[in-house]
Amino acid sequence: MRAVGLYQHLPIEKPDSLVDLELPKPEPAGRDLLVRVEAVSVNPVDTKVRAPGKPARTTPLVLGWDAAGVVESVGPTASLFKPGDHVFYAGDITRPGSNSQYQTVDERIVGHWPRSLTVEEAAALPLVSITAYEGLFDRLRIDVDGRCRGRSLLVIGGAGGVGSMAIQLAKLAGVTVLATASRPESAAWTAQLGADHTLNHGQPLRPQMEALGIQAVDYIMNCADTDKYWDVMTDLVIPQGTICTIVENREPLNQQMMKVKSITHVWELMFTRSKYQTADMIEQHHLLDRIAGWIDQGSIKGILRETLQPINADNLRAAHAKLESGTMIGKLVLKGW
């Protein structure tokens, strides 16, 4: 089968940073599905795993943690899907990625792709939807059914993939959303997704909030840079409020204001359930099906902004370069082999 992967961890401008491959077609075991991959998306995790600083490999590493496709066959103990089902998923960081014509994936982290979306629109959703959903509803403990209605959430990095979904899911739960963006086009995107207020993260945030009559927010979801915004977040969250971060810190984080204000800090990593085979791993299956239902009902919408064809090394290098530029709005997808 065709695939795209790497042997060397190189800067993306190097032709060998991602290369076209021919690999054996995998076989599903246990609760696996064998999926014929029709579209994939790129996320920061792809660029981080590909980045320089790691030793060269003797076997290829296939990246990709977002896919939509069709179930080709199922493992002997799989029961949630059947051949021919249309599915979408983010996958498992410990297994080969989705940048291949066929991929095996545990059915407990797979959902039925939204019937109202094209395959490329579906492929844009899984990783960012899972991250935003778990961050808001599992980590920040916002009530998905609206019992936190009227409380406030600051989304830092609102125009990116996770931020785009976090805005919509928080609004679905009845929360007032402040989202940050720095360019006119990204600010317009966050407003289009339903943000009540857009702040410019290129400028100090407190004066902008105070100009809106808001002194502090109940929750903060930081989708951008933990270190850069740490002191800002501990200032802007209410006493006994909660902060969720998804990007690893580079330096120690000062805990003094966390203590003084009794702030809760939580981390979100959507790979935790699959990496550790947690008892509630199947919640990602239910979560993705719920996202699909909300999409089909029109309660939330897709966030695809750009599609490249076909899926090959040249186009994946272009996608990685676009992501590393820091100018991405929504999601970029590659379609077809």
C-alpha positions in Angstrom: 0.0 0.0 0.0 1.0 3.6 -0.5 2.0 5.6 2.6 4.0 8.7 3.6 6.5 8.6 6.4 10.1 9.4 7.5 13.4 7.8 8.3 15.1 11.0 9.4 13.7 13.8 11.7 14.4 16.9 9.5 13.3 20.4 9.0 10.2 20.4 6.7 12.1 22.2 3.9 14.3 19.2 3.4 12.9 16.8 0.7 13.6 13.7 2.9 11.6 15.1 5.9 8.6 13.2 4.5 8.9 10.6 1.8 6.5 8.4 -0.3 6.6 4.7 0.8 5.3 1.3 -0.2 4.4 -0.7 2.9 2.5 -4.0 3.6 -1.2 -3.8 4.2 -1.9 -4.3 7.9 -4.3 -6.9 9.3 -6.9 -6.1 12.0 -6.6 -8.0 15.3 -8.7 -8.0 18.5 -11.1 -5.0 18.4 -9.3 -3.4 15.5 -10.9 -2.0 12.3 -9.0 -2.0 9.0 -9.9 1.3 7.5 -9.4 2.4 3.9 -8.2 5.9 4.5 -9.7 8.5 2.1 -8.7 11.8 3.7 -6.4 12.9 6.5 -5.7 16.2 8.3 -2.6 17.7 9.9 -2.2 18.8 13.5 0.7 20.2 15.6 1.4 16.7 16.9 2.5 15.7 13.4 5.1 18.5 13.2 6.3 17.8 16.8 6.8 14.1 16.1 8.5 14.9 12.8 10.8 17.7 14.1 14.6 17.4 14.3 16.4 16.3 17.4 15.7 12.5 17.3 17.9 9.8 15.9 17.5 8.4 12.4 15.4 5.3 12.0 16.0 2.0 10.2 12.2 1.4 9.8 9.8 4.1 8.5 7.6 6.1 10.9 4.2 6.9 9.5 2.6 10.0 11.0 -1.0 11.2 10.9 -3.6 11.5 13.6 -6.8 12.4 11.9 -8.6 10.3 9.3 -11.9 9.6 7.6 -12.5 6.5 5.5 -14.4 3.2 5.1 -14.2 0.1 7.2 -12.6 -2.6 5.0 -12.7 -5.5 7.6 -12.9 -5.9 11.4 -10.9 -7.9 14.0 -12.3 -11.0 15.6 -13.7 -9.3 18.7 -14.8 -6.0 17.1 -18.6 -5.3 17.5 -19.3 -1.6 17.0 -18.7 -1.4 13.2 -19.1 -3.6 10.1 -17.4 -3.5 6.6 -18.7 -0.6 4.6 -19.2 1.8 7.5 -18.0 5.3 7.1 -15.8 6.3 10.0 -13.6 9.1 11.4 -11.1 9.1 14.2 -7.8 10.6 15.5 -6.1 7.3 16.3 -3.4 6.3 18.8 0.0 8.0 19.2 1.6 4.6 20.0 0.6 3.0 16.6 1.3 3.8 13.0 -0.5 6.9 11.8 -3.1 7.6 9.2 -0.9 8.8 6.4 -1.3 5.4 4.6 -3.9 3.9 2.3 -5.0 1.4 5.0 -4.7 1.7 8.8 -5.7 -0.5 11.8 -7.3 1.4 14.7 -9.1 0.2 17.8 -12.9 0.6 17.3 -13.3 2.2 20.8 -11.7 5.4 19.6 -13.6 5.5 16.3 -16.9 7.3 15.4 -19.4 7.2 12.5 -18.5 10.2 10.3 -21.3 12.9 10.1 -23.7 12.0 7.3 -24.0 15.6 6.2 -20.2 16.1 5.6 -17.9 15.1 2.7 -15.0 12.9 3.6 -12.6 15.8 3.7 -14.8 17.8 6.0 -15.1 14.8 8.3 -11.3 14.3 8.4 -10.9 17.8 9.7 -12.7 17.1 12.9 -11.6 14.1 15.1 -8.4 15.2 16.9 -9.6 18.8 17.6 -13.1 17.7 18.5 -11.9 15.2 21.0 -9.4 17.6 22.5 -11.9 20.4 22.8 -14.7 18.1 24.2 -12.4 16.5 26.7 -10.8 19.8 27.7 -14.2 21.5 28.3 -16.4 18.8 29.6 -14.0 16.3 31.2 -11.2 18.5 32.5 -12.8 22.0 33.1 -16.0 20.2 34.2 -18.3 22.5 32.2 -21.6 20.7 32.0 -22.4 19.7 28.5 -26.1 19.9 29.1 -26.1 23.5 30.0 -26.1 23.6 33.8 -23.1 26.0 33.6 -25.1 28.4 31.4 -24.0 32.0 31.9 -20.5 31.3 33.1 -17.6 32.6 31.1 -14.7 31.0 29.2 -11.6 32.5 27.7 -10.3 30.5 24.7 -6.7 31.5 23.9 -5.9 30.7 20.3 -9.5 30.7 19.1 -8.9 30.5 15.4 -6.9 27.3 15.4 -8.4 23.8 15.1 -9.0 23.1 18.8 -10.0 26.7 19.5 -12.5 26.6 16.7 -14.2 23.6 18.2 -13.9 24.8 21.8 -15.8 28.0 20.9 -18.7 26.0 19.3 -18.9 23.4 22.0 -18.8 26.0 24.8 -21.6 28.0 23.1 -23.6 24.8 22.8 -23.3 24.4 26.6 -24.5 27.9 27.1 -21.2 29.5 28.2 -20.2 33.1 27.3 -17.1 32.8 25.2 -14.2 35.3 24.9 -11.8 34.1 22.2 -8.4 35.5 21.2 -7.1 36.2 17.7 -4.6 38.6 16.3 -5.4 39.1 12.6 -8.6 40.5 11.0 -9.3 37.2 9.2 -8.8 35.1 12.3 -11.0 37.5 14.4 -13.7 37.2 11.8 -13.5 33.4 12.0 -13.9 33.3 15.7 -16.9 35.6 15.5 -18.4 33.4 12.8 -18.1 30.4 15.0 -20.1 32.1 17.8 -17.6 33.8 20.1 -19.3 36.5 22.1 -16.2 38.7 22.2 -12.9 38.6 20.4 -9.7 39.8 22.0 -6.4 40.6 20.3 -3.7 38.4 21.9 -1.1 40.6 20.3 -2.1 43.2 22.9 -2.5 43.0 26.8 -5.7 41.1 27.5 -6.8 42.6 30.8 -7.5 46.1 29.4 -9.5 44.6 26.6 -11.6 42.5 29.1 -12.1 45.4 31.4 -13.4 47.5 28.4 -16.1 44.9 28.1 -16.9 45.2 31.7 -15.4 41.7 32.5 -12.9 41.5 35.4 -12.3 37.8 35.3 -13.5 34.6 33.7 -14.7 31.3 35.3 -12.6 29.1 32.9 -9.7 29.4 30.6 -8.8 27.0 27.8 -5.3 27.7 26.4 -4.9 26.2 22.9 -1.7 28.2 22.1 1.3 28.6 24.5 1.3 27.6 28.1 4.5 29.5 29.2 3.6 32.8 27.4 0.2 33.1 28.9 0.7 31.5 32.3 0.9 34.7 34.4 -1.9 36.2 32.2 -4.2 33.3 32.9 -3.6 33.2 36.7 -4.5 36.9 36.7 -7.6 36.7 34.5 -9.3 33.6 36.0 -11.6 34.0 39.0 -10.5 32.8 42.5 -11.2 29.1 42.5 -11.5 29.1 38.8 -10.0 26.4 36.4 -7.4 26.6 33.6 -6.9 23.9 31.0 -3.8 23.7 28.9 -3.0 21.5 25.9 0.6 22.6 25.0 3.5 21.3 27.1 5.4 23.9 29.1 9.1 24.7 28.4 10.0 26.2 31.8 8.8 25.7 35.4 5.4 27.3 36.0 5.1 29.7 39.0 2.5 28.3 41.4 2.2 31.2 43.7 -0.9 32.8 42.2 -2.4 29.3 41.8 -2.1 28.8 45.5 -3.3 32.3 46.6 -6.4 32.1 44.4 -7.0 28.3 44.8 -6.9 27.9 41.1 -7.2 24.4 39.5 -4.9 23.7 36.6 -5.7 20.7 34.4 -4.0 19.2 31.3 -5.7 17.7 28.3 -4.1 15.2 26.0 -6.5 13.3 23.8 -4.1 10.3 23.4 -4.2 9.5 27.1 -7.1 7.0 26.8 -5.6 5.0 23.9 -2.0 5.2 25.2 -2.9 3.7 28.6 -5.9 1.6 27.4 -8.0 3.2 30.1 -11.2 1.6 31.3 -13.2 4.4 29.8 -11.4 4.3 26.4 -14.7 3.8 24.6 -15.8 7.3 25.7 -14.0 8.6 22.6 -16.3 6.4 20.4 -19.3 7.9 22.1 -17.9 11.4 22.0 -17.2 11.3 18.2 -20.7 9.9 17.6 -22.1 12.8 19.6 -20.0 15.3 17.6 -21.4 13.7 14.4 -24.9 14.1 15.7 -24.5 17.7 16.5 -23.0 18.4 13.1 -25.9 16.6 11.3 -28.4 18.6 13.5 -26.7 21.9 12.5 -25.8 22.6 16.2 -22.1 23.0 15.3 -20.4 23.2 11.9 -17.2 21.9 10.3 -14.0 23.8 10.3 -12.3 22.8 7.1 -10.6 25.7 5.3 -8.3 24.2 2.7 -7.9 20.8 0.9 -4.9 19.5 -1.0 -5.0 16.5 -3.4 -3.6 13.9 -3.4 -2.2 12.5 -0.2 1.5 12.3 -0.9 4.9 13.5 0.5 5.0 16.7 -1.5 1.5 17.8 -0.3 2.1 16.7 3.3 5.4 18.7 3.4 3.4 21.7 2.2 0.8 21.1 4.9 3.4 20.8 7.6 5.0 24.0 6.5 1.7 25.8 6.6 1.0 24.6 10.1 4.5 25.6 11.3 4.0 29.1 9.9 1.5 29.8 12.7 -1.0 31.3 10.3 -3.5 28.4 10.1 -7.2 29.2 10.5 -9.4 26.1 11.1 -8.1 22.9 9.5 -6.2 21.8 6.4 -7.0 18.3 4.9 -5.4 16.1 2.2 -7.7 13.9 0.2 -7.3 10.9 -2.1 -4.4 8.7 -3.1 
